Amino acid sequence: VISKGDKMLHLGKYESLLKNYRLYIGGLLLTLLLLVIYWTNKRYKYCNKINVLILKKESLEHQLETLSVMQKRLLKKEQELDLLQEFVGTVEEDKARLYYLTNQINILRKENKDFFLNLLANTKSYKLLLQLIQKKRDNCKCRDLFSEKEWDWLLQDIDYLSNGFVERLKKQIPLLSKSDIRFCCLFKIGISYADMALAFDRTLDAMYKKRNVILVKKVANMSKFCSLEELIDSI
């Protein structure tokens, strides 16, 4: 016969086990709830990240499509320019027509240059160059330089968007140094001598001297060009 005391002891143990069991169950449910909340939040963030990447991808595709259209228009303008230049050679005796055609060539050249500069303005390399120049304008003690990789990016963009200007420059004037080529490229994209001095971390006088070196020493066999602008426009 189980005594009343034993019954009370067993009942106390049972209630203690039941209480512990409830705590374990509650802890497990709480852990599961926290896991559900964690994974739900993580999935939400992941979905948001995916949506942002999709938007960026669509924006990039749109920019590439716009760039492709402008590139085709630029190529068409260059083809028109080539045709007009060929035609000019066949009508040298007709001064009035020659004058008209020369004006048309100049107009096409300007349109061509505007297209080129508009395309270049959207490139990362050109924006980095402008940022460096502005930084050095704002702080005359700044000694930052355009890195070799950034120069390579810029020249690649100029060469691509101008349908091979850099390669033609190297081929026509093989004596140009790497610095001379960069100088000519900055001149082509309309960078002033003062801003060139900032980009190269040199004095303004050094930029004028470099221009003279290119005209006098490096292109002595092309003496028909009186200015760097005529030389660059001819390439």
MOFEN-V908610 format. One record per backbone hydrogen bond with DSSP energy under -0.5 kcal/mol. CO is the residue of the C=O (numbers start at 1). NH is the residue of the N-H. Records with the same first field share a line. If there is no record, write none. Layout:
CO=NH, NH
This chain:
3=7
4=8
5=9
6=10
7=11
8=12
9=13
10=14
11=15
12=16
13=17
14=18
15=19
16=20
17=21
18=22
19=23
20=24
21=25
22=26
23=27
24=28
25=29
26=30
27=31
28=32
29=33
30=34
31=35
32=36
33=37
34=38
35=39
36=40
37=41
38=42
39=43
40=44
41=45
42=46
43=47
44=48
45=49
46=50
47=51
48=52
49=53
50=54
51=55
52=56
53=57
54=58
55=59
56=60
57=61
58=62
59=63
60=64
61=65
62=66
63=67
64=68
65=69
66=70
67=71
68=72
69=73
70=74
71=75
72=76
73=77
74=78
75=79
76=80
77=81
78=82
79=83
80=84
81=85
82=86
83=87
84=88
85=89
87=90
88=91
91=94
93=95
94=98
95=99
96=100
97=101
98=102
99=103
100=104
101=105
102=106
103=107
104=108
105=109
106=110
107=111
108=112
109=113
110=114
111=115
112=116
113=117
114=118
115=119
116=120
117=121
119=122
120=123
123=127
124=128
125=129
126=130
127=131
128=132
129=133
130=134
131=135
132=136
133=137
134=138
135=139
139=142
147=151
148=152
149=153
150=154
151=155
152=156
153=157
154=158
155=159
156=160
157=161
158=162
159=164
160=163
164=168
165=169
166=170
167=171
168=172
169=173
173=176
177=181
178=182
179=183
180=184
181=185
182=186
183=187
184=188
185=189
186=191
187=190
192=196
193=197
194=198
195=199
196=200
197=201, 202
199=146
203=207
204=208
205=209
206=210
207=211
208=212
209=213
210=214
211=215
212=216, 217
213=217, 218
214=219
217=220
219=222
220=223
222=225
224=226
227=231
228=232
229=233
230=234
231=235
232=235
